[in-house]
Amino acid sequence: MPSGSVVVVGGTSGLGLEVARHYAGQGREVVLSGRDRRRAEAAAAEVGGKARGIDLDLAEPAELADRLADVEGVAHLVLAAIERDENRVSAFDLEGATRLAVLKLVGYAEVVHVLAPRMDPEGAVVLFGGRAKDRPYPGSTMVSTVNGGVTGLVHSLAVELAPVRCNAIHPGIVGDSPYWSAKGEPALEPVRNRTPSRRLVTMEDIVGAVVFLLENRSVNGENLHVDGGWLLL
Ligand SMILES: NC(=O)c1ccc[n+]([C@@H]2O[C@H](COP(=O)([O-])OP(=O)(O)OC[C@H]3O[C@@H](n4cnc5c(N)ncnc54)[C@H](OP(=O)(O)O)[C@@H]3O)[C@@H](O)[C@H]2O)c1
């Protein structure tokens, strides 16, 4: 097992929070982040164990080195953050589009740049993309774009970070995640019906896949789709 903490950027909510909960429950040191320090500390207290919360804004990449200055000795790094915009080219919100593009592509890469020298050589990085890269939904123009960008970033990082491994996970619609469960059955039922497994992906499924990508020592440079076979129908 690599030594050091498990860092989860975007760990105050949804999938990142569940990954943080998993590793805190295993007794690992966990550093989880959100944009607001108090919210991050509350999430860390909720997952318990040896977790602590820090604040950083991926859309302000020039500040990230300072925000991460006291994060030492990293075993695993998970980048799960997103600030969703509902964007379409017919009514393009430039500000939201720019924030999301900077957050996921430049912000993720800058966090890796800052923390890579502090990582155990046997550790690993997981980036969150998403199936919207292949199957867009109304308003997903920028989400589809940045999640597609994650695919290329992983290939580059797997080479640059060696021997540290880097993989990405691309979930389908995660039915019990806060963002999608809030939309309710009218949004979820068509997805379930179009999925060969006839069930929606769960947060537990995603945590299991992230753990696999972090801990299997031969998996590297992969873009893993976890979607119940959604794209086959
Ligand atoms: N949910 C799904 O069904 C689904 C499907 C496919 C892919 N994904 C991907 O999975 C990842 C997690 O999604 P989720 O639905 O679990 O997300 P979520 O519940 O919306 O949580 C987003 C996280 O990102 C943090 N965050 C937001 N803006 C940030 C910023 N500018 N800088 C740093 N952190 C920021 C939030 O922290 P604060 O709000 O505390 O600041 C929160 O911890 C995303 O990358 C998403 O693209 C999710």
The ligand as an SDF file (V2000), in Angstrom:
LIG
                    3D

 48 52  0  0  0  0  0  0  0  0999 V2000
  -23.2240   12.5950  -10.9340 N   0  0  0  0  0  0  0  0  0  0  0  0
  -23.1810   11.9380  -12.0820 C   0  0  0  0  0  0  0  0  0  0  0  0
  -24.1360   11.2400  -12.4780 O   0  0  0  0  0  0  0  0  0  0  0  0
  -21.9560   12.0230  -12.9330 C   0  0  0  0  0  0  0  0  0  0  0  0
  -21.9850   11.4070  -14.1930 C   0  0  0  0  0  0  0  0  0  0  0  0
  -20.8550   11.4780  -14.9960 C   0  0  0  0  0  0  0  0  0  0  0  0
  -19.7230   12.1310  -14.5340 C   0  0  0  0  0  0  0  0  0  0  0  0
  -19.7250   12.7150  -13.3200 N   0  0  0  0  0  0  0  0  0  0  0  0
  -18.5000   13.3930  -12.8850 C   0  0  0  0  0  0  0  0  0  0  0  0
  -18.2180   13.0040  -11.5670 O   0  0  0  0  0  0  0  0  0  0  0  0
  -17.6430   14.0910  -10.8510 C   0  0  0  0  0  0  0  0  0  0  0  0
  -18.4300   14.3070   -9.5660 C   0  0  0  0  0  0  0  0  0  0  0  0
  -19.7610   14.6280   -9.9180 O   0  0  0  0  0  0  0  0  0  0  0  0
  -20.8840   14.8300   -8.7760 P   0  0  0  0  0  0  0  0  0  0  0  0
  -22.1950   14.8090   -9.4730 O   0  0  0  0  0  0  0  0  0  0  0  0
  -20.6170   13.8820   -7.6730 O   0  0  0  0  0  0  0  0  0  0  0  0
  -20.5460   16.3310   -8.3210 O   0  0  0  0  0  0  0  0  0  0  0  0
  -21.2140   17.2860   -7.2270 P   0  0  0  0  0  0  0  0  0  0  0  0
  -22.0640   16.5030   -6.2550 O   0  0  0  0  0  0  0  0  0  0  0  0
  -21.8280   18.4240   -7.9650 O   0  0  0  0  0  0  0  0  0  0  0  0
  -19.9410   17.8020   -6.4170 O   0  0  0  0  0  0  0  0  0  0  0  0
  -19.0320   18.6410   -7.0650 C   0  0  0  0  0  0  0  0  0  0  0  0
  -17.8220   18.8600   -6.1630 C   0  0  0  0  0  0  0  0  0  0  0  0
  -16.9460   19.7830   -6.8350 O   0  0  0  0  0  0  0  0  0  0  0  0
  -16.6270   20.8560   -5.9480 C   0  0  0  0  0  0  0  0  0  0  0  0
  -16.4320   22.0750   -6.7390 N   0  0  0  0  0  0  0  0  0  0  0  0
  -17.3670   22.7610   -7.4400 C   0  0  0  0  0  0  0  0  0  0  0  0
  -16.8210   23.8100   -8.0660 N   0  0  0  0  0  0  0  0  0  0  0  0
  -15.5000   23.7910   -7.7440 C   0  0  0  0  0  0  0  0  0  0  0  0
  -14.4110   24.6370   -8.0650 C   0  0  0  0  0  0  0  0  0  0  0  0
  -14.5540   25.7220   -8.8570 N   0  0  0  0  0  0  0  0  0  0  0  0
  -13.1910   24.3290   -7.5770 N   0  0  0  0  0  0  0  0  0  0  0  0
  -13.0260   23.2510   -6.7760 C   0  0  0  0  0  0  0  0  0  0  0  0
  -14.0280   22.4120   -6.4240 N   0  0  0  0  0  0  0  0  0  0  0  0
  -15.2480   22.6910   -6.9040 C   0  0  0  0  0  0  0  0  0  0  0  0
  -17.8240   20.9330   -5.0140 C   0  0  0  0  0  0  0  0  0  0  0  0
  -17.4400   21.5290   -3.8010 O   0  0  0  0  0  0  0  0  0  0  0  0
  -18.1970   22.7930   -3.1170 P   0  0  0  0  0  0  0  0  0  0  0  0
  -19.5720   22.8880   -3.7140 O   0  0  0  0  0  0  0  0  0  0  0  0
  -18.1810   22.4680   -1.6660 O   0  0  0  0  0  0  0  0  0  0  0  0
  -17.3410   23.9500   -3.4690 O   0  0  0  0  0  0  0  0  0  0  0  0
  -18.1500   19.4530   -4.8120 C   0  0  0  0  0  0  0  0  0  0  0  0
  -17.2910   18.8890   -3.8440 O   0  0  0  0  0  0  0  0  0  0  0  0
  -17.6580   15.2900  -11.7930 C   0  0  0  0  0  0  0  0  0  0  0  0
  -16.3750   15.4840  -12.3220 O   0  0  0  0  0  0  0  0  0  0  0  0
  -18.6520   14.9140  -12.8670 C   0  0  0  0  0  0  0  0  0  0  0  0
  -18.3080   15.4620  -14.1230 O   0  0  0  0  0  0  0  0  0  0  0  0
  -20.8090   12.6730  -12.5130 C   0  0  0  0  0  0  0  0  0  0  0  0
  1  2  1  0
  2  3  2  0
  2  4  1  0
  4  5  1  0
  4 48  2  0
  5  6  2  0
  6  7  1  0
  7  8  2  0
  8  9  1  0
  8 48  1  0
  9 10  1  0
  9 46  1  0
 10 11  1  0
 11 12  1  0
 11 44  1  0
 12 13  1  0
 13 14  1  0
 14 15  2  0
 14 16  1  0
 14 17  1  0
 17 18  1  0
 18 19  2  0
 18 20  1  0
 18 21  1  0
 21 22  1  0
 22 23  1  0
 23 24  1  0
 23 42  1  0
 24 25  1  0
 25 26  1  0
 25 36  1  0
 26 27  1  0
 26 35  1  0
 27 28  2  0
 28 29  1  0
 29 30  1  0
 29 35  2  0
 30 31  1  0
 30 32  2  0
 32 33  1  0
 33 34  2  0
 34 35  1  0
 36 37  1  0
 36 42  1  0
 37 38  1  0
 38 39  2  0
 38 40  1  0
 38 41  1  0
 42 43  1  0
 44 45  1  0
 44 46  1  0
 46 47  1  0
M  CHG  2   8   1  16  -1
M  END
$$$$
